Amino acid sequence: TANPPPGWGGTPKTWQVGGEQRLNTHWTTFEKYEKADYGQDWADDAENFTLGVTYQYTPALAFQLVYDYIDYGDGVNDPLSTRSYRSGSDHILKLRTSVSF
């Protein structure tokens, strides 16, 4: 469950589903979908979708490319919408290098 601000009221609910597919010894793909319902008519639901691929170059070195999209809603009826992080959407493209030793 989510952590609402004090005095928020309502019963927030979140759920998440994801999967991973190992294509061979080097390549893996993964995806995740998450939705948050904040339990208030005036609060927009938030949605998040993630896609990624990992290349395991050696047992100790991996590269990962991830696309992440989040939609916070339009914030039309949200009394807290003056804070810009509460509305709109965002995209993230991430390249990660992991070294294990």
C-alpha positions as CSV (number, residue, x, y, z in Angstrom):
1,T,0.0,0.0,0.0
2,A,1.0,3.6,-0.5
3,N,1.9,6.1,2.2
4,P,-0.6,9.0,2.0
5,P,0.1,12.3,3.6
6,P,-1.3,12.9,7.1
7,G,-5.0,13.9,7.0
8,W,-5.4,12.4,3.5
9,G,-8.2,9.9,4.4
10,G,-9.4,7.2,2.1
11,T,-7.8,3.8,1.6
12,P,-5.0,3.8,-1.0
13,K,-4.4,0.6,-2.9
14,T,-1.6,-0.4,-5.2
15,W,-0.9,-3.5,-7.3
16,Q,1.9,-4.6,-9.5
17,V,2.5,-7.3,-12.0
18,G,5.7,-8.1,-13.8
19,G,7.6,-10.8,-15.6
20,E,11.1,-11.8,-16.7
21,Q,12.2,-13.9,-19.7
22,R,15.6,-15.4,-20.0
23,L,16.3,-15.6,-23.7
24,N,19.7,-17.4,-23.4
25,T,22.7,-17.3,-21.1
26,H,23.4,-13.7,-22.0
27,W,20.1,-11.9,-22.6
28,T,17.1,-11.3,-20.3
29,T,14.1,-9.1,-20.8
30,F,11.7,-7.9,-18.2
31,E,8.5,-5.8,-17.8
32,K,6.4,-4.4,-15.0
33,Y,3.1,-2.6,-14.7
34,E,1.9,-0.9,-11.5
35,K,-1.2,1.1,-10.6
36,A,-2.0,3.1,-7.5
37,D,-5.5,4.1,-6.5
38,Y,-5.4,6.7,-3.8
39,G,-8.9,6.1,-2.5
40,Q,-10.2,9.7,-3.1
41,D,-12.5,10.9,-5.9
42,W,-10.4,14.0,-6.4
43,A,-7.0,12.2,-6.5
44,D,-6.0,10.8,-9.9
45,D,-4.7,7.3,-10.1
46,A,-1.1,6.8,-11.0
47,E,0.3,4.2,-13.5
48,N,3.8,3.0,-14.2
49,F,5.1,0.9,-17.0
50,T,8.7,-0.4,-17.2
51,L,10.5,-2.4,-20.0
52,G,14.1,-3.5,-19.9
53,V,16.7,-5.7,-21.3
54,T,19.9,-7.0,-19.6
55,Y,23.0,-8.3,-21.3
56,Q,25.2,-10.5,-19.0
57,Y,28.6,-10.0,-20.7
58,T,30.5,-12.1,-18.2
59,P,29.4,-13.6,-14.8
60,A,30.7,-10.4,-13.2
61,L,29.7,-7.7,-15.7
62,A,26.2,-6.8,-17.0
63,F,24.6,-4.0,-18.9
64,Q,21.0,-3.0,-18.6
65,L,18.8,-0.7,-20.7
66,V,15.5,0.3,-19.1
67,Y,12.6,2.5,-20.3
68,D,10.2,3.7,-17.5
69,Y,7.0,5.6,-18.1
70,I,4.8,7.1,-15.3
71,D,1.5,8.9,-15.5
72,Y,0.5,10.9,-12.4
73,G,-2.9,12.0,-14.0
74,D,-3.9,15.5,-14.8
75,G,-4.5,16.8,-11.3
76,V,-7.6,18.8,-12.3
77,N,-9.5,18.2,-9.0
78,D,-6.5,17.7,-6.8
79,P,-6.2,20.4,-4.1
80,L,-2.5,19.6,-3.9
81,S,-1.9,20.0,-7.7
82,T,0.1,23.2,-7.2
83,R,3.0,20.9,-6.6
84,S,4.0,20.0,-10.1
85,Y,5.2,16.5,-9.2
86,R,1.5,15.4,-8.6
87,S,0.3,15.7,-12.2
88,G,1.5,15.0,-15.8
89,S,3.7,12.2,-17.0
90,D,7.4,11.4,-17.2
91,H,9.7,9.2,-19.2
92,I,13.1,7.8,-18.1
93,L,15.7,6.0,-20.2
94,K,18.4,4.4,-18.1
95,L,21.6,2.6,-19.0
96,R,23.1,0.7,-16.1
97,T,26.4,-1.1,-15.8
98,S,26.8,-3.7,-12.9
99,V,30.1,-5.0,-11.8
100,S,30.2,-7.8,-9.2
101,F,33.3,-8.7,-7.3
